[in-house]
Amino acid sequence: MRWGSIQQERALLELSNALSPLIGVEISYLKLPPEAARQFEPSQIGTIVGTLTDAVLASIASSKPVGLRKGPGILGSREGYPDFLHESGYRIELKGLFCDNPSVALKKPPTRREPSARLTQKVTLNNVAPDADALLILSYHLHPASEGGSLLTPVIRDLGIFPVIECVRARDFRLAEGGGRWFGNYQTPAILSKQGKAKLARGEPLDITSYGRKESEQKDFNEDTNFGKLKRIPYKPLQEFLARNGAHFAARGAYPAPWAISGYEGTESTDDD
């Protein structure tokens, strides 16, 4: 039985408490020697572990009293929404957040990378159940395996629970705020191209009948290839979670009203391409 709408603080707290036994769990299906870990960038580790966690979390949960089971997906799709169902009645979409462990040496990228996880265009106002759907973010880092030896394994270090509907609204607000739009019935998110921005500055009408994938196609809109990245969702509780876990985050936003994270008001945070 649910603890009320997932948009309410009590429901978020109760669901977080129910899932808290996951904190400290090792994703022991992956073990790396330290010398191998040094060949990977953090974003590469994040992609590997994110895919692995999605596949094995149901098995991990079966050994913990957290009440999760794999979701049915949509039309049997392997990438269906939502990822999991909770025994209380909530539906859960899972995302992983890889965090740096200063004691573990990894290959350093030339520039700081955003977390690769994203709330993609498969999750829209068309298929979100506002009172039932939660976004579960598991943050993890590489840590020496508990069985001893020198092998490194991912360990869940923190979790965050957020209403999917608020994250979707904030994500779509940012798209519209920057001049972007959806094409089709929430099928493809698109941002203004260089040509579109120039036309807008000249006061010329934009072509909203089609979009491109590359600037060379000379369309007024191009598909947003960074759509839904966690750092680009201006929902304050989500950004506070990213900041707490040492991930790339946004220090301020405008949804549903202007906000800033205390202590970071002067932080400039730019988007990576």
C-alpha positions in Angstrom: 0.0 0.0 0.0 1.4 3.4 -1.1 2.2 6.1 1.4 0.3 8.7 -0.6 1.4 10.5 -3.8 5.1 10.3 -4.6 5.0 14.0 -4.9 4.6 14.2 -1.1 7.5 14.4 1.3 6.3 11.5 3.4 6.1 9.2 0.4 9.6 10.1 -0.7 11.0 9.5 2.8 9.2 6.2 3.3 10.3 4.9 -0.1 13.9 6.0 0.6 13.8 4.2 3.9 12.4 1.1 2.3 15.2 1.1 -0.3 18.0 2.1 2.1 19.3 -1.5 2.6 20.8 -1.1 -0.9 23.3 1.4 0.4 26.7 -0.4 0.9 25.8 -3.2 -1.4 28.6 -4.3 -3.8 27.8 -4.8 -7.5 30.1 -7.9 -7.3 29.4 -9.0 -10.8 32.1 -6.6 -11.9 35.6 -6.8 -10.5 38.6 -4.9 -11.9 42.3 -5.1 -11.0 43.6 -1.6 -10.2 45.8 -1.5 -13.3 42.8 -2.2 -15.5 40.8 0.5 -13.8 43.4 3.0 -14.7 42.6 2.4 -18.4 39.0 3.6 -18.0 37.6 7.1 -17.7 34.9 7.6 -15.1 32.2 8.0 -17.7 33.1 4.7 -19.3 32.9 2.9 -15.9 29.5 4.7 -15.4 28.2 3.3 -18.6 29.3 -0.2 -17.9 28.0 -0.3 -14.3 24.8 1.5 -15.2 23.9 -1.2 -17.8 25.0 -4.0 -15.4 23.0 -2.6 -12.4 19.8 -2.3 -14.5 20.2 -6.0 -15.4 21.1 -7.4 -12.0 19.3 -5.1 -9.5 16.3 -7.4 -9.3 18.7 -10.2 -8.3 20.5 -8.0 -5.8 17.1 -6.8 -4.3 16.0 -10.4 -3.8 18.7 -10.8 -1.2 17.7 -7.6 0.5 14.3 -6.6 2.1 13.6 -3.8 -0.4 10.5 -5.0 -2.2 11.7 -4.4 -5.8 10.9 -6.5 -8.9 11.6 -6.0 -12.5 9.0 -3.9 -14.4 7.0 -5.2 -17.3 8.1 -2.5 -19.7 6.0 -1.2 -22.5 4.8 -3.7 -25.2 7.5 -6.0 -24.0 10.3 -3.5 -24.8 13.7 -4.3 -23.4 14.1 -0.6 -22.7 10.5 -0.2 -21.4 9.4 2.3 -18.8 9.4 2.0 -15.8 12.4 -0.2 -14.9 11.0 -1.6 -11.6 7.9 -2.0 -9.5 7.9 -1.7 -5.7 5.8 -3.8 -3.4 4.2 -0.6 -2.0 2.7 0.2 -5.4 5.2 2.8 -6.7 6.8 2.5 -10.1 10.5 3.1 -10.2 12.8 4.4 -13.0 16.5 3.6 -12.2 19.5 5.7 -13.0 23.1 5.2 -11.9 25.5 8.0 -10.9 29.2 7.2 -10.9 31.2 9.1 -8.3 34.9 9.5 -8.0 36.7 7.7 -5.2 39.9 9.7 -4.6 41.8 6.6 -3.4 41.2 4.8 -6.8 43.2 5.9 -9.8 41.2 6.2 -13.1 42.1 7.6 -16.4 41.5 11.4 -16.3 39.6 12.9 -19.2 40.9 16.2 -20.7 37.8 18.0 -19.5 35.3 17.3 -16.7 32.4 15.1 -18.0 28.8 15.2 -17.1 27.1 12.0 -15.6 26.0 9.9 -18.6 22.7 8.9 -17.1 19.7 10.8 -18.4 15.9 10.9 -18.2 15.4 10.3 -21.9 12.5 11.1 -24.3 11.0 7.7 -23.6 9.7 9.2 -20.4 7.2 11.9 -21.1 3.9 13.4 -19.9 2.2 10.7 -22.0 3.4 7.8 -19.9 4.2 9.1 -16.4 1.9 8.3 -13.6 2.2 11.5 -11.5 1.4 10.0 -8.1 3.1 6.7 -8.5 6.3 7.2 -10.5 9.7 7.7 -8.7 13.1 8.3 -10.1 15.7 6.3 -8.1 19.3 7.4 -8.5 21.9 5.1 -7.0 25.3 6.7 -6.6 28.3 4.4 -6.5 32.1 4.4 -6.6 34.8 1.8 -7.1 36.1 0.4 -3.8 38.2 -2.6 -2.8 36.1 -5.7 -2.7 35.1 -6.9 0.7 36.4 -10.4 0.0 39.9 -9.1 0.2 42.7 -8.9 -2.3 43.3 -6.0 -4.7 40.2 -6.2 -6.9 37.9 -3.2 -7.2 34.2 -3.5 -7.3 31.4 -0.9 -7.5 29.7 -0.1 -4.2 26.4 1.7 -3.8 27.1 4.7 -1.5 23.9 6.8 -1.6 20.5 6.9 -3.1 18.0 9.6 -4.0 14.3 9.4 -4.7 12.5 12.1 -6.8 9.0 12.4 -8.3 9.4 11.6 -12.0 6.7 14.1 -12.9 8.6 17.0 -11.4 11.8 15.9 -13.2 10.0 15.7 -16.5 8.4 19.1 -16.1 11.7 20.7 -15.1 13.5 18.9 -18.1 10.9 20.1 -20.6 10.8 23.6 -19.0 14.5 23.9 -19.8 14.0 22.8 -23.3 11.3 25.4 -23.9 13.2 28.1 -22.0 16.1 27.7 -24.5 13.8 28.0 -27.5 13.6 24.3 -28.1 10.5 22.2 -28.7 9.1 18.7 -29.1 8.4 17.3 -32.6 5.6 14.9 -32.9 3.6 13.8 -29.8 6.6 13.9 -27.4 8.6 12.0 -29.9 11.8 14.1 -30.5 13.1 17.0 -28.5 14.9 19.6 -30.6 16.9 22.7 -29.9 17.5 25.8 -32.0 20.2 25.3 -34.6 22.7 28.1 -35.4 20.6 29.0 -38.4 17.5 29.0 -36.1 19.1 31.3 -33.6 20.2 33.7 -36.3 16.7 33.8 -37.8 15.2 34.4 -34.3 17.6 37.3 -33.7 16.5 38.8 -37.0 12.8 38.4 -36.1 12.2 35.9 -38.9 9.7 33.1 -38.5 11.0 29.6 -37.7 10.2 26.5 -39.7 8.6 24.1 -37.2 7.6 21.5 -39.7 10.8 19.5 -39.5 14.2 19.2 -37.7 17.7 18.0 -38.5 20.4 16.0 -36.8 23.3 18.0 -38.0 24.0 21.7 -38.6 24.8 20.9 -42.3 21.1 20.0 -42.9 20.3 23.7 -42.5 17.2 23.2 -40.4 16.0 25.7 -37.8 15.9 23.0 -35.2 18.3 20.0 -34.5 17.7 17.0 -32.3 18.9 17.6 -28.8 21.5 14.9 -28.3 22.1 15.9 -24.7 18.5 15.8 -23.8 17.6 14.7 -20.2 21.1 14.5 -18.8 20.8 14.7 -15.0 22.8 17.9 -14.6 20.5 19.6 -17.2 17.3 19.0 -15.3 16.7 22.2 -13.2 14.9 20.5 -10.3 16.6 21.7 -7.1 16.4 18.5 -5.0 17.9 16.5 -7.8 20.8 19.0 -8.2 21.4 19.0 -4.5 21.8 15.3 -4.6 24.3 15.6 -7.5 26.2 18.2 -5.5 26.2 16.1 -2.3 27.7 13.2 -4.3 30.4 15.3 -5.9 29.0 15.0 -9.4 28.7 17.7 -12.1 25.6 19.7 -11.1 23.7 23.0 -11.8 24.0 25.6 -9.0 20.9 27.5 -10.1 17.7 27.1 -12.1 14.4 28.6 -12.9 11.9 25.8 -12.4 9.2 26.3 -11.1 10.7 29.6 -9.9 14.3 30.9 -9.7 16.5 29.0 -7.1 20.1 28.6 -6.1 21.8 26.0 -4.0 23.1 27.6 -0.8 26.8 28.0 -0.9 27.1 27.7 -4.7 25.3 30.8 -5.8 28.5 32.1 -7.4 29.4 28.8 -9.1 29.5 29.0 -12.9 28.6 25.6 -14.3 28.7 25.3 -18.1 27.3 22.5 -20.2 29.6 20.0 -22.0 29.0 19.2 -25.6 
